[in-house]
């Protein structure tokens, strides 16, 4: 059950990241920052198992936190969103 909730968080983060950057919805910046911190906490908690996916989550959360205040290339947003979407979908299937 917890895996499905964490998968939904990944999917929501990917969709909101896409909406924030592609459509330039600036009032979502605080929400994107919150989702970045949630992803960071999730990555730190599960990185104690030395899981590579959690370490990637930590890296992605730093990029999201940085991107909430600065501009980053569009291809980075696409890669992050696709990664988070596929990870969330696989978590829902498992």
C-alpha positions as CSV (number, residue, x, y, z in Angstrom):
1,X,0.0,0.0,0.0
2,X,2.8,2.4,0.9
3,X,4.5,1.7,-2.5
4,X,1.4,2.8,-4.3
5,X,1.1,6.0,-2.4
6,X,4.8,6.8,-3.1
7,X,4.2,6.0,-6.7
8,X,1.3,8.4,-6.8
9,X,3.6,11.1,-5.3
10,X,6.1,10.4,-8.1
11,X,3.3,10.7,-10.8
12,X,1.9,14.0,-9.2
13,X,5.4,15.4,-9.1
14,X,6.1,14.6,-12.7
15,X,2.8,16.1,-13.9
16,X,3.2,19.2,-11.8
17,X,6.8,19.7,-12.9
18,X,5.7,19.4,-16.5
19,X,2.8,21.9,-16.0
20,X,5.1,24.3,-14.1
21,X,7.8,24.5,-16.8
22,X,6.0,23.8,-20.1
23,X,3.0,26.1,-19.4
24,X,5.0,28.5,-17.2
25,X,2.5,28.6,-14.4
26,X,4.5,30.6,-11.9
27,X,2.1,30.4,-9.0
28,X,3.0,26.7,-8.7
29,X,6.6,27.4,-7.6
30,X,5.9,26.9,-3.9
31,X,4.1,23.6,-4.6
32,X,7.0,22.4,-6.8
33,X,9.4,23.3,-4.0
34,X,7.2,21.3,-1.5
35,X,7.2,18.3,-3.9
36,X,11.0,18.6,-4.2
37,X,11.4,18.4,-0.5
38,X,9.0,15.5,-0.2
39,X,11.0,13.7,-2.9
40,X,14.2,14.5,-1.0
41,X,12.8,13.1,2.3
42,X,11.6,10.0,0.5
43,X,15.0,9.5,-1.1
44,X,16.9,10.0,2.1
45,X,14.7,7.6,4.0
46,X,15.0,4.8,1.5
47,X,18.7,5.4,0.7
48,X,19.7,3.7,3.9
49,X,19.1,0.5,2.1
50,X,21.7,1.6,-0.5
51,X,19.0,1.6,-3.2
52,X,20.3,3.3,-6.4
53,X,16.7,4.5,-7.2
54,X,16.6,6.5,-3.9
55,X,19.9,8.1,-4.7
56,X,18.6,9.1,-8.1
57,X,15.5,10.5,-6.2
58,X,17.8,12.7,-4.1
59,X,19.6,14.0,-7.2
60,X,16.2,14.7,-8.9
61,X,14.9,16.5,-5.8
62,X,17.9,18.8,-5.8
63,X,17.3,19.6,-9.4
64,X,13.6,20.3,-8.7
65,X,14.4,22.5,-5.7
66,X,17.0,24.4,-7.9
67,X,14.5,24.6,-10.8
68,X,11.8,26.1,-8.7
69,X,13.7,29.4,-8.5
70,X,16.0,29.2,-11.6
71,X,15.6,28.2,-15.2
72,X,16.9,24.9,-16.4
73,X,17.0,23.4,-20.0
74,X,13.8,21.9,-21.3
75,X,15.4,18.6,-22.0
76,X,16.2,18.2,-18.3
77,X,12.5,18.7,-17.4
78,X,11.5,16.1,-20.0
79,X,14.0,13.6,-18.7
80,X,13.0,14.1,-15.1
81,X,9.3,14.0,-15.8
82,X,9.6,10.8,-17.9
83,X,11.7,9.1,-15.2
84,X,9.3,10.0,-12.4
85,X,6.3,9.0,-14.5
86,X,7.7,5.6,-15.3
87,X,8.8,5.0,-11.8
88,X,5.4,6.0,-10.5
89,X,3.6,3.7,-12.9
90,X,5.9,0.8,-12.1
91,X,5.2,1.4,-8.4
92,X,1.5,1.3,-9.0
93,X,1.8,-2.0,-11.0
94,X,4.0,-3.7,-8.4
